[in-house]
């Protein structure tokens, strides 16, 4: 298992270098931060040159990148152009709300999708299957910002059960988690149903039934476990997407997450914050993918030996 983990981690450095190259040069195509920091005023040429030198933007771009990578090795993400605060502190402050929202959304999705997906496959063509397919279609069709507004209007404005916005304890996590999880669960229901239908046709499921094993044990222990691989893949990828891609929901609920911070920093041309935020999300994605790979090896030990490792 240790050698398996080391093989996966060996690619981490290359991934971080590739991500750093892309984000470092891409953010500089968005515009000059110096002109935005002066706003609508007309600063003197000397003032512009002094601020440019202070931010280190007067150096050649290749030299800026080398300095950035040297600092990155020591986890020094630089200082924000706008707030003059250490970027790492800003990101860590936003990390917990981001992780809480991603975990909340994924938990809601799995709690809904797993039972509906299994029952839809087991009772194919019956009322529960029809309900599952309709639910899946609705989940795929509805945009999450519309669902977020509806949840706010019903549960926060009309019923006054839950807070409208902000991050202040468990109650404030419920509505944004549902907004993310319901949409995601629609896709998961379809994926689990399809995987289960394929597995239920396999010979080992028929053999397990012929041995007289209880039906629910056959479904859970034999069928569902072997149908998990595509689901684990999807959950891992979607969890990484939720970390930085739930910006719309973060905006609707005024959620202080990393995704919202990155978007605001792009608008302000705050290079260090954007670079640090994307690098941190990339590191989290690497960890998530490693966890997915470990889950693979537990579900299917053949992967651990290298026969499933490309």
FILOMAR-231530 format. One line per 5 residues: number of its first residue (from 0); their letters; for each residue x, y, z of C-alpha. Coordinates in Angstrom, 2 decimals. Example, Ala and Ser with C-alpha at 12.3 -4.5 7.8 and 13.67 -1.06 7.14 Angstrom:
0> as> 12.30:-4.50:7.80 | 13.67:-1.06:7.14 .
END
This chain:
0> xxxxx> 0.00:0.00:0.00 | 2.87:2.38:0.84 | 4.50:1.88:-2.54 | 1.12:2.45:-4.19 | 0.77:5.79:-2.38 .
5> xxxxx> 4.33:6.81:-3.28 | 3.68:6.07:-6.96 | 0.66:8.36:-6.90 | 2.49:11.12:-5.03 | 5.40:11.06:-7.50 .
10> xxxxx> 3.24:12.92:-10.02 | 2.34:15.70:-7.59 | 5.36:17.89:-8.34 | 4.71:17.84:-12.09 | 1.05:18.71:-11.56 .
15> xxxxx> 1.88:21.66:-9.30 | 4.47:22.97:-11.79 | 1.96:22.73:-14.64 | -0.77:24.45:-12.62 | 1.61:27.18:-11.46 .
20> xxxxx> 2.74:27.89:-15.04 | -0.82:28.14:-16.34 | -2.20:30.34:-13.56 | 0.92:32.54:-13.32 | 0.85:33.56:-16.98 .
25> xxxxx> -2.94:33.45:-17.43 | -3.67:35.90:-14.60 | -1.26:38.40:-16.15 | -3.36:38.45:-19.32 | -6.29:39.93:-17.37 .
30> xxxxx> -4.73:43.37:-16.98 | -2.39:45.55:-14.94 | -3.09:45.62:-11.19 | -1.29:48.95:-10.75 | -3.80:50.89:-12.86 .
35> xxxxx> -6.71:49.34:-10.92 | -5.13:50.14:-7.56 | -4.93:53.82:-8.49 | -8.61:53.73:-9.50 | -10.01:56.61:-11.53 .
40> xxxxx> -7.24:59.00:-10.53 | -4.37:60.15:-12.74 | -1.17:59.23:-10.87 | 2.22:60.55:-11.88 | 4.60:58.37:-13.82 .
45> xxxxx> 6.90:58.28:-10.79 | 4.10:57.00:-8.55 | 3.26:54.26:-11.06 | 6.90:53.20:-11.33 | 7.34:53.16:-7.54 .
50> xxxxx> 4.26:50.99:-7.00 | 5.27:48.68:-9.85 | 8.71:48.21:-8.29 | 7.18:47.68:-4.84 | 5.00:44.87:-6.18 .
55> xxxxx> 7.95:43.34:-8.03 | 6.24:43.77:-11.41 | 9.17:45.70:-12.88 | 11.23:42.52:-13.21 | 11.15:40.29:-16.32 .
60> xxxxx> 8.24:37.88:-16.19 | 10.50:34.80:-16.14 | 12.28:36.22:-13.09 | 8.92:36.87:-11.41 | 8.00:33.24:-11.98 .
65> xxxxx> 11.26:31.93:-10.50 | 10.74:34.08:-7.39 | 7.16:32.83:-7.15 | 8.26:29.18:-7.32 | 11.04:29.69:-4.76 .
70> xxxxx> 8.53:31.18:-2.34 | 6.04:28.41:-3.11 | 8.51:25.75:-1.95 | 8.41:27.33:1.53 | 4.59:27.76:1.32 .
75> xxxxx> 5.01:31.53:1.04 | 2.17:32.58:-1.26 | 3.08:36.25:-1.05 | 1.12:39.28:0.13 | -2.19:40.54:-1.20 .
80> xxxxx> -1.94:43.67:-3.35 | -5.24:44.97:-2.00 | -5.28:44.15:1.72 | -1.50:43.82:2.27 | -2.24:40.62:4.23 .
85> xxxxx> -0.36:37.31:3.85 | -2.13:35.28:1.17 | -1.76:32.00:3.07 | -3.58:33.46:6.08 | -6.39:34.72:3.84 .
90> xxxxx> -6.76:31.31:2.20 | -6.68:29.36:5.46 | -9.37:31.67:6.83 | -11.57:30.76:3.86 | -10.61:27.07:3.82 .
95> xxxxx> -12.96:25.86:6.54 | -16.12:27.46:5.05 | -15.17:26.02:1.66 | -14.57:22.49:2.99 | -17.73:22.66:5.09 .
100> xxxxx> -19.82:23.64:2.07 | -18.28:20.95:-0.16 | -18.72:18.24:2.49 | -22.26:19.41:3.20 | -23.26:19.39:-0.46 .
105> xxxxx> -21.70:15.99:-1.09 | -23.31:14.51:2.03 | -26.75:15.69:0.94 | -26.17:14.29:-2.56 | -25.06:10.86:-1.32 .
110> xxxxx> -27.82:10.53:1.28 | -30.40:11.14:-1.43 | -28.80:9.43:-4.43 | -27.61:6.11:-2.96 | -30.99:4.79:-1.73 .
115> xxxxx> -32.92:6.14:-4.72 | -30.34:4.81:-7.21 | -30.27:1.34:-5.63 | -34.06:1.07:-5.37 | -34.51:2.30:-8.95 .
120> xxxxx> -32.25:-0.49:-10.20 | -33.69:-3.22:-8.00 | -37.29:-2.30:-8.86 | -36.69:-1.43:-12.49 | -39.81:-0.28:-14.32 .
125> xxxxx> -41.88:0.09:-11.14 | -43.13:3.25:-9.45 | -39.94:3.84:-7.43 | -37.89:3.57:-10.61 | -40.14:6.05:-12.40 .
130> xxxxx> -39.83:8.43:-9.44 | -36.05:8.03:-9.46 | -35.77:8.81:-13.16 | -38.04:11.86:-12.86 | -36.04:13.07:-9.84 .
135> xxxxx> -32.80:12.60:-11.77 | -34.11:14.55:-14.75 | -35.31:17.41:-12.54 | -32.00:17.50:-10.68 | -30.04:17.75:-13.92 .
140> xxxxx> -32.39:20.40:-15.37 | -32.61:22.91:-12.52 | -29.78:25.47:-12.21 | -28.37:25.64:-8.68 | -28.72:29.44:-8.44 .
145> xxxxx> -32.49:29.16:-9.06 | -32.78:26.44:-6.43 | -30.72:28.57:-4.03 | -33.08:31.53:-4.44 | -36.14:29.29:-3.97 .
150> xxxxx> -34.70:27.82:-0.76 | -34.00:31.30:0.58 | -37.51:32.54:-0.26 | -39.23:29.55:1.32 | -37.14:28.61:4.35 .
155> xxxxx> -35.45:31.92:5.20 | -37.84:34.66:4.09 | -41.29:33.05:4.42 | -40.85:30.43:7.17 | -37.88:32.15:8.85 .
160> xxxxx> -36.47:28.78:9.89 | -32.92:29.31:8.66 | -30.53:32.26:8.13 | -30.44:33.92:4.72 | -26.70:34.26:4.30 .
165> xxxxx> -23.27:34.15:5.91 | -21.36:31.42:7.70 | -22.36:31.25:11.34 | -22.75:27.70:12.59 | -24.52:24.60:11.36 .
170> xxxxx> -27.86:26.28:10.59 | -26.26:28.56:7.99 | -24.79:25.49:6.24 | -28.11:23.74:5.61 | -29.54:25.80:2.72 .
175> xxxxx> -26.35:26.11:0.61 | -25.62:22.39:1.14 | -29.10:21.47:-0.08 | -28.75:23.83:-3.06 | -25.52:22.07:-4.09 .
180> xxxxx> -26.50:18.55:-3.07 | -29.91:18.32:-4.75 | -28.51:19.22:-8.16 | -25.60:16.81:-7.77 | -27.85:14.01:-6.51 .
185> xxxxx> -29.79:14.04:-9.79 | -26.67:13.02:-11.70 | -25.62:10.52:-9.03 | -29.01:8.74:-9.07 | -28.65:8.06:-12.77 .
190> xxxxx> -25.05:6.89:-12.41 | -25.78:4.54:-9.48 | -28.89:3.14:-11.19 | -26.97:2.40:-14.40 | -24.05:0.78:-12.56 .
195> xxxxx> -26.37:-1.33:-10.42 | -28.36:-2.55:-13.44 | -25.14:-3.77:-15.06 | -23.87:-5.50:-11.93 | -27.20:-7.19:-11.12 .
200> xxxxx> -26.88:-9.09:-14.40 | -23.50:-10.57:-13.45 | -23.02:-14.28:-12.80 | -21.67:-13.85:-9.26 | -24.91:-12.08:-8.23 .
205> xxxxx> -26.93:-15.00:-9.59 | -24.63:-17.41:-7.78 | -25.02:-15.52:-4.49 | -28.79:-15.71:-4.82 | -28.61:-19.42:-5.62 .
210> xxxxx> -26.69:-19.99:-2.36 | -29.69:-18.68:-0.46 | -28.09:-15.45:0.73 | -30.64:-12.87:1.78 | -31.63:-10.52:-1.01 .
215> xxxxx> -30.59:-7.32:0.77 | -27.14:-8.83:1.48 | -26.78:-9.74:-2.19 | -27.70:-6.21:-3.22 | -25.48:-4.39:-0.73 .
220> xxxxx> -22.49:-6.73:-0.29 | -22.18:-8.14:-3.81 | -23.95:-5.79:-6.21 | -23.54:-2.31:-4.73 | -19.90:-2.78:-3.74 .
225> xxxxx> -18.97:-3.74:-7.29 | -21.03:-0.87:-8.70 | -19.10:1.64:-6.60 | -16.09:2.24:-8.87 | -17.72:4.70:-11.31 .
230> xxxxx> -19.55:6.34:-8.41 | -16.31:6.83:-6.45 | -14.68:8.36:-9.52 | -17.55:10.77:-10.03 | -17.76:11.72:-6.34 .
235> xxxxx> -14.01:12.44:-6.21 | -14.10:14.66:-9.28 | -17.26:16.46:-8.16 | -15.93:17.05:-4.66 | -12.91:18.79:-6.13 .
240> xxxxx> -15.22:20.80:-8.35 | -17.33:21.84:-5.36 | -14.27:23.26:-3.61 | -13.72:25.94:-6.22 | -16.70:25.71:-8.52 .
245> xxxxx> -19.57:26.57:-6.16 | -18.99:30.28:-6.74 | -22.60:31.02:-7.73 | -23.98:29.45:-4.56 | -21.32:31.26:-2.53 .
250> xxxxx> -22.40:34.55:-4.07 | -26.11:33.91:-3.45 | -25.57:32.99:0.20 | -22.70:35.47:0.78 | -20.56:32.48:1.68 .
255> xxxxx> -16.94:33.36:2.59 | -15.33:30.60:0.51 | -12.13:30.32:-1.48 | -13.97:30.29:-4.81 | -15.61:33.64:-4.09 .
260> xxxxx> -12.27:35.05:-2.90 | -10.58:33.99:-6.15 | -13.30:35.55:-8.31 | -13.13:38.84:-6.40 | -9.33:38.80:-6.64 .
265> xxxxx> -9.45:38.25:-10.41 | -11.64:41.32:-10.75 | -9.13:43.30:-8.66 | -6.10:41.81:-10.49 | -4.74:40.64:-7.13 .
270> xxxxx> -2.16:38.25:-8.60 | -0.84:36.65:-5.37 | -4.31:35.77:-4.05 | -5.42:34.22:-7.35 | -2.18:32.26:-7.71 .
275> xxxxx> -2.23:31.05:-4.12 | -5.93:30.13:-4.25 | -5.59:28.06:-7.40 | -2.45:26.31:-6.12 | -4.20:25.47:-2.84 .
280> xxxxx> -7.23:24.08:-4.68 | -4.89:22.03:-6.88 | -3.22:20.56:-3.79 | -6.60:19.68:-2.32 | -7.62:18.06:-5.62 .
285> xxxxx> -4.44:15.96:-5.54 | -5.27:14.78:-2.02 | -8.86:14.01:-3.05 | -7.65:12.02:-6.07 | -5.26:10.09:-3.85 .
290> xxxxx> -8.13:9.22:-1.52 | -10.18:8.10:-4.54 | -7.29:5.89:-5.69 | -7.03:4.37:-2.21 | -10.76:3.68:-2.24 .
295> xxxxx> -10.26:1.98:-5.60 | -7.59:-0.27:-4.14 | -9.86:-1.20:-1.23 | -12.81:-1.93:-3.51 | -10.70:-3.75:-6.10 .
300> xxxxx> -7.35:-5.03:-4.72 | -6.13:-5.79:-8.27 | -5.57:-2.05:-8.78 | -3.12:-2.04:-5.87 | -0.88:-4.53:-7.63 .
305> xxxxx> -0.51:-2.29:-10.67 | -2.72:-4.25:-13.08 | -5.29:-1.46:-12.92 | -2.71:1.33:-12.89 | -1.98:2.92:-16.19 .
END
